[in-house]
Amino acid sequence: MSESVVGENTTPRGIALRHFGGRLLEALATLWLLLTLCFFLLRAAPGGPFDQEKAAPPAVLEQLNAQYRLDQPLWQQYIGYLGDLARGDLGPSFQYPDYRVGELIAQALPISALTGSLALTLSLLFGVPLGALAALKRGRWLDRLLMTFAGLGLALPKYVVAPLLVLLFAVTLQWLPAGGWNGWRSLVLPVIALSLPNLAYAARLTRASLIEVLGQDFLRAARARGFSEARVLFRHALRPALLPVLAWLSPALINVVTGSIVVEQIFGIPGIGRYFVQGALNRDYTLVMGVVLVLGVAIVVINALIDGLREIADPRLRNA
């Protein structure tokens, strides 16, 4: 019996299941630790959700605290929150009393997902070809020009780029709206502001990786066999050159997720980033915790998906 169990555990399927189970436990522990730290840090900060209700009678404030369990000891609040979370309830919002946190996130998440996915797609569609072009024109004026713009894109933070875009395209040229959420035109400036740093990094990473690959022996052998430069590039060089870009996708996606907090606030987009800022300013504990949970799950899922894509692209990683 024991030999059978040992045999099953040493098969590729058994190894894969153990690996999946270990990653799942690690992800759950990470999310629990993140929520625990966020829970206690929020309550350690000065002020409370109803401190601005100075005109309200003490009886009303007492009733509000009892309604939201803020009159309980901290450890009871924590246990109660984890119990609600286990039932799939993110709790009521303090700032929006007519809504549950789950309802607010369900409304905001598709907007943030659309903005983030478009920003990352734009970064790859332009960053990878520009980086490849710079590598092929290495040392020439075009290479220097592209890398100068890439360095500028990395140096300028989103909270500087976003107002500049509004000033140019919304105020001066009046081509696009300055903010809000009303049709595809409202997406253009936020997507550009969110994508520029990743676009610049993708271009620089692709250039460096492709230059390294183009100097390897197997490509010299391909040229010696009479293959054209286009075939050498697209059939032999591009795939290994894109492996570092694929590995970078995980921090790139995380950068998009976290950067949306700033961009959504600047452009007035009703996404989860804007809810996070408003919840933090108004001490809306449950709303902030809900957004942190969603972002944490998104980061865990992103890392798992990118690891899977890397193993598909490079089979050597499957046994690593």
Long-range contacts (C-beta under 8 A, 24 or more apart in sequence): 23-304, 27-300, 27-304, 30-296, 30-300, 31-293, 31-296, 31-297, 31-300, 34-292, 34-293, 34-296, 35-85, 35-289, 35-292, 35-293, 35-296, 36-78, 38-288, 38-289, 38-292, 39-78, 39-81, 39-285, 39-289, 40-74, 40-78, 42-283, 42-285, 42-288, 42-289, 43-74, 43-77, 43-285, 45-283, 47-283, 48-283, 49-94, 49-95, 49-282, 49-283, 49-284, 49-285, 50-94, 51-283, 68-92, 68-94, 81-286, 81-289, 85-293, 90-286, 90-289, 90-290, 90-293, 91-286, 91-289, 91-290, 92-286, 93-279, 93-284, 93-286, 93-287, 94-282, 94-283, 94-284, 94-285, 94-286, 94-287, 95-278, 95-279, 95-282, 95-284, 95-287, 96-287, 101-286, 101-287, 101-289, 101-290, 102-290, 104-275, 104-287, 104-290, 105-272, 105-275, 105-290, 105-291, 105-294, 107-270, 108-270, 108-271, 108-272, 108-274, 108-275, 109-271, 109-272, 109-294, 111-181, 111-269, 111-270, 111-271, 112-257, 112-260, 112-264, 112-269, 112-271, 112-272, 112-273, 114-187, 115-187, 115-190, 115-191, 115-194, 115-260, 115-263, 115-264, 115-269, 115-271, 116-194, 116-253, 116-256, 116-257, 116-260, 118-187, 118-191, 118-195, 119-190, 119-191, 119-194, 119-195, 119-198, 119-256, 120-195, 120-198, 120-252, 120-253, 120-256, 122-191, 122-192, 122-195, 122-199, 123-195, 123-198, 123-199, 123-202, 123-252, 124-202, 124-245, 126-199, 126-203, 127-198, 127-199, 127-200, 127-201, 127-202, 127-203, 127-206, 128-202, 128-203, 128-206, 128-242, 128-245, 130-199, 130-203, 130-206, 131-202, 131-203, 131-204, 131-205, 131-206, 131-207, 131-210, 132-206, 132-207, 132-210, 132-233, 132-238, 132-241, 134-203, 134-207, 135-206, 135-207, 135-208, 135-210, 135-211, 135-214, 136-210, 136-233, 138-207, 138-211, 143-207, 146-203, 146-207, 147-203, 147-204, 147-207, 149-200, 150-200, 150-201, 150-203, 150-204, 151-200, 151-204, 152-200, 153-196, 153-197, 153-199, 153-200, 154-197, 154-200, 154-201, 154-204, 156-196, 156-197, 158-193, 158-194, 158-196, 158-197, 158-259, 158-262, 158-263, 159-262, 159-266, 161-193, 161-196, 162-189, 162-190, 162-193, 162-262, 162-263, 162-266, 162-267, 163-266, 165-189, 165-192, 165-193, 166-266, 166-267, 178-267, 179-266, 179-267, 179-268, 179-269, 180-267, 180-268, 180-269, 181-268, 181-269, 181-270, 186-267, 186-269, 189-267, 190-263, 190-264, 190-267, 190-269, 193-263, 193-266, 193-267, 194-256, 194-259, 194-260, 194-263, 197-255, 197-259, 198-252, 198-255, 198-256, 201-248, 201-252, 202-245, 202-248, 202-252, 205-244, 205-245, 205-248, 206-241, 206-242, 206-245, 208-244, 209-241, 209-242, 209-243, 209-244, 209-245, 210-237, 210-238, 210-241, 212-241, 213-237, 213-240, 213-241, 239-313, 242-313, 243-310, 243-313, 243-314, 246-306, 246-309, 246-310, 246-313, 247-306, 247-310, 249-306, 249-309, 250-302, 250-303, 250-306, 250-307, 253-302, 253-306, 254-299, 254-302, 257-295, 257-298, 257-299, 257-302, 258-295
